[in-house]
Amino acid sequence: MSRIIGFDAIVHGNDKILILGSMPSIKSLEENMYYANPSNRFWPMLSKIYNMPVTTREEKLKLLKENQIALWDICHSCIRKGSMDSAIKETIPNDIELLLEENPSIQKIICNGKTSYTLLKKYFQREGICCSSTSSANARKTLEDLIIEYRGVLL
């Protein structure tokens, strides 16, 4: 297995919220876009919460910008077979502290799933809001469940 490297942060300079994932899936890495796997409910969830269409990359980026949401992953790189968070090994974290220092308008960190939350605490001793993973692997939660949960912390 080789080391995989994630994406740069999406930031706009006036963001109030940082959503942290763990590491992009294989499909996301192939598509060069966060949450690109069609089975992941991240974009459909945000689309419903903010009542904005997100069928194109441009629409997804517009949704983030208009709603002052920064997006990044806790892992800069790791060793991982497949796309499951449970397979993440040898993590090198992104510099979350520097991102927050350079973007003082960020008031809230929302972790998309337990892995990002656990690694945030491990590497940065920071508290975030741990929300359920939007991955389809999290079959216990429906899209409607996720919308209700995230709406409560985003709005």
Salt bridges, closest charged atoms under 4 A:
ASP15 OD1 - HIS12 ND1 2.73
GLU31 OE2 - LYS27 NZ 3.17
GLU66 OE2 - LYS62 NZ 3.74
GLU90 OE1 - ARG3 NH2 3.77
GLU97 OE2 - ARG126 NE 2.89
GLU127 OE2 - LYS121 NZ 3.83
GLU149 OE1 - LYS141 NZ 3.90
